Amino acid sequence: MRVDTTGKISLDHIYTEPDPRAYFSTLRELDYNIPELAKPHFSRLIAEYRDARRVPVPTVVDIGCSYGINAALLKYGVTMAELYDRYGGPDARRLSRAALLSRDRELVHSGERANGVRFIGLDASGNALSYALDAGFLDGAVHADLEDGDPTPAQAAQLAGADLVVSTGCLGYVTERTVGRVIEAAGGRRPWMAHFILRMFPFDPIADALAAAGYATVRHDGLFRQRRFATAEEQSLVLDRLADAGVDPSGAETGGWLYAGLYLSRPRGE
């Protein structure tokens, strides 16, 4: 398997397919589960925000949302195990994209497990965003790479409605440039934030940018398994990167898993 500049295997291809089958079939083999681990933390933060700011239906911007996984988990109560079966099971291989979408819309329209929250997806993959919108997991989408430039006026208008901003693994590839542009688009609204970032990536530059924008950031206790290493080479390269960053992998990455930390950021005084 090809590795990227960070030492991780390159999985770019699974984010650009017309539907999520390659995504779930590939990541199932690696026990990828961090959206499931993130779900209760995001739910708690949404509830706290709703109470603090008296916003009955908060809008969440999900940076690197891919096929709307976090939205599906939080809005409709599904689990990662259910999604793996939904898109990676034997029956999914026989279905067309249209049939997959029809099945997803049944879940969305049932409303039985819907949670009072809106999701705006931000991603560089047009195919992933298109699927998540067509399925109804996302309420809106911003197809952009904010590492390279500012959002268009229409994109900025969507981001301006953000009450919360979350991510589950894209930070590191996505830097303080994207986070800063999201904050700038939100204007005086100043959304709360929760980001899961792999320990191989330093959070300090993002924390510094948030501090300059008036935020206070705290690191949540504990570590969160993202997925298994795909190869011995990937593990070795990531361990080298952790060593360069001064991070001790003992009892964590040495056990065969990539681990992330959770960082919570609120405007000072909230």
N, C-alpha and C positions, 0 to 999 in steps of 0.2 A: 504494500500500500504506500502511496505517495504521502510524504509529510510536508506540511507547510513551513513557513518561516519561524513559527513558534515552537516547532517540534511535534505538534499534534498531527495525526493523520488528517488528510484533506477529505472533508465530506461535502464539499461544495455542491456536488451533483445532486444530493438528496433534497436540496432546498429550492431547486429550480424546475422540478417536474410539474406537470399540469395538475397532479393530485398528490396526496400525502402517502401513497403506498410505499414508495422507495424510502421515504423518511422513516416510517414506522418499521418496515421490514429490516432496515439496516440497524437502527438504534435499538431495536428489541434484542438483537444479538449482543449488544454492548450493555444491556441493563440500564439504559438511560432513564432516569427517573426524577430528575431535579424539578420539573414542573409540579410533580405530585408533592414533593417536599416543600416547595415554595407555597403551595396553595393555602395552607392554614395561616401562614405569615401574611400573605397578601390579603386574605379574608379579614384578618384581625385589623390590619392597617386601614382597609376600606371602611370597616365599621367604626374605627376611631375617627377617621376623617369625617364620615357622615355625621357623627355626633358633634365633633368639634366645630365644623363649619356649617352645620345645618343644611347639608346638601343631600336630598333624599336619594338621588340617582347619580352617583359620582361617575365621571368619565376618566377612564384609565388609558394612558398611552403606553403601549407595550413595545419597547425598542427591540428590534430583531424578533418580531412575532412569528415569523415563518407562516405556518398554516393555521394560525389562530389557536394554538394549543392551550395557552393560559386562559384565553377567553372561553374556550369550551369547558375547561375544568371549573372555572369560577362562575360562569353564567348558568351552566346546565348540570353541574354536579357530577359529571362523568369522571372517571378515573383514568390514569395512564394505562392500566391493564385493559380497561374497556376499549380504549382507543387502539391499543396494539391489536386486539382481536378484531376491531372494526375495520382496520385498514391493512393489517398484516396477516389476517387469518386466511384459510384456504378459499372461502367464499369471495373474499375481496378481489382475488386475482381474476375471477371470472366476470366481474362487474365492469361496466364502462364508467367513465368519469361522470356521465349524466346520472347513472344509477346510484353511484356513491353519493352524489349531491342530493338526489331525491331522498335517500335514506337519512342524510344529515338534516335536511329541512323538516322531516317528520319529527326529529328530536327537537329542533328549534321551535317549531310551531306548536308542539305539545304544551310547552310552557310549564310543564309539571314541576320542573326543578330549576326554573329560571331564577337567577339572583338579580337584585335591583342594581345593576351596574352596566355602564356602556364601555365598549372597548374600541379604541382607535389603534390600528396596527401600523407600525413604522418598520419598513423593511426594504431592502434593495432588490428583492425577488418579486417581480411582477406576477409570476405564475402562482407563487405561494399566496400572495395577497388576493389575487383573483379568486382562488379557490375558497379562501376563508370568507371573503365577501359573499360569494355565490351561495355558500353553505348557510350563511347567516350567523356565523360565529362572531365576525367583526361587524361593528356598526359603521365603521368608516376606515379608510386606509390612506396612508401617505407612502407612495412609492418613491423613495428617495435615498440617496447616500449622502447623509449630512456631514460625513467626514470631508467631502470634497467641495461642498458649497452650501449656501443658505437655501432654505426652503423657498419655493415660489410663494407668491401672495396667497394662492388658494390652499397650498399645503400649510402655510403658517396659520391660516384661519382655522384649519382643523386642529392643529396643535394648540392653538390659543384656548381651546376649551378644556385643556387637561386639568384634572383635579389631582391625579396621581400619575407617576411615571414609574414603570417597573421594567425589569429585564431578568432573564434567567440564563445567562451564559454568554451573551454577545459582547459585553463590556470586556475590554482587553483588545479585541479586534476593533470594536467601536471605542472611541476615546472621549476625552473631555470636550473635544470639538463638537461632537454630536450632542452631548448632554447640554453644553452651553447654548447651542442653537435651539434646543427644545425649550430651555428656560427663557431665552430671549423671545421666542414666539409666544410663550404663555404670558408674557408681560407681567403686570402686577399681581396676577393670580397666584404665582409661586406654588406650584404643585408639590405635594409630598412625594418622596421617592423611596423605592426599595430595590436594591440591585444585588443579585447573586453574581459574584465574579470569581473565576478560578484563581487559586492561590499562586499560580505561576505568573499572574499579571499584577503589577502594583496598582493599588487603588489610590495612592497618594495624589497623583496628578488630577484625578477626578474630584477627590475630596477637597483639594486646593481650589479648584474651579468653583465648586459648590460653596465653599467658605467665602470666596470673593463675591458670590451672588447673594450672600446673606443666610446661608444654610449652616446648620450644625449637623454633623454626621456621627453616628455611633455604630460600632460593629457589634452585631449580635453574637452572643456566646455560642460556641460550638461550630462544627464543620458539617458540610452537606455533600454527600456523594453525588457527583454528577453522572458518571458512567465508568465502566471498566476501561482499562487500557486495551486498545485493539491489538497491539503487538508489543513484544519485548523492546523493540527499537523505540517505539513511541514512549514507553515508560522511561527508558534510559535517557532520552532526549529531554523529557519533561523534568526528570530528576536533576539533570544538569542545569536546566533553567531555574529550578527552585533554588539550587545551591548558589547560583549567581545572584539570585535575589535575596539571599540570606534567610530562606525559609526552610525550617527543619521538616523533612517529609516523614520522619519516623512515626510509625503507627498510623499513617494516613496513605500517602501516595506509594510508599514502599509496599503496601498491602495490595497493590494492583488496581487502585481506583484513582480517578481524578476527583479532587475535592474543591469546593467553593466556600467562600465566606459570604455572609449577608451583611449589607451595609444599609442602614436606615437614615434618611436625611429629611429634616423638616426645617422650615424657616425658623430662625432663632426666635425664641419666645413662645413657640407653639409646642 
